[in-house]
Amino acid sequence: MLYPAHRHAGLWRDWREPEGVPIECTSRIFPWGKYVAGDAADVCISSWNRLAPNTMPSLAKSGANYMNSQLIRMEADINGYSEGIALDVSGYLSEGSGENVFLVRNGVIYTSPLSSSVLSGITRDSVLTLARHFGIPVVEQQIPREMIYIADEVFFTGTAAEVTPIRSVDRIQIGDGNPGPITNQLKDEYMGVASGLKPDRFGWLTPVRVTAEQPVTA
């Protein structure tokens, strides 16, 4: 089997077991449907902002940060949306409850910088790498809220969301309402590499040798 290689976001201390001490690892598998349901998502701008700088480390995937994400997602669910997108404390686009956000306008990809309280996600980094590989211009900058409504394409990236097209924001249709060509190109390439069906040009995959199978019980 192939799994994406783990890369730290830069905030974690490098920790190793003392030399000679055996390390045991367990993998558990359980069914999990799509994190964002459907072929494309209908989302809203949340009334909850992302965490302000110097309150908590937004770059860290820590348990305490998930309370903010839960509020964003719960509000979206209550109001009939697939997901919510939060603004940062300055009113610029930040990210979804568990996804980074990308916009496409006039052939250029825009995404919020880390200074807008976004997680430096592995999938985010992978999609940025693929976009540059395909020669698609990429701009990381503060993005005003209104820019998302006039974008040609919008999509999420995330470990669970993978690459998910966004169909509408606040019931305003994005483009023609269908996944755009750049979104589809990046999604197809990312999923192809992650599944081992396309060449791993960037050394993202680590083969895992499975020598024994254990039954999974409920």
Beta strands, then each sheet from edge to edge (+ up, - down):
strand 1: 2-4
strand 2: 41-45
strand 3: 83-87
strand 4: 93-96
strand 5: 100-105
strand 6: 108-111
strand 7: 138-140
strand 8: 153-158
strand 9: 162-169
strand 10: 172-173
strand 11: 205-207
sheet 1: 1+ 11-
sheet 2: 4+ 3- 2- 9- 8+ 5- 6+ 7+
sheet 3: 4+ 3- 2- 9- 10+
end
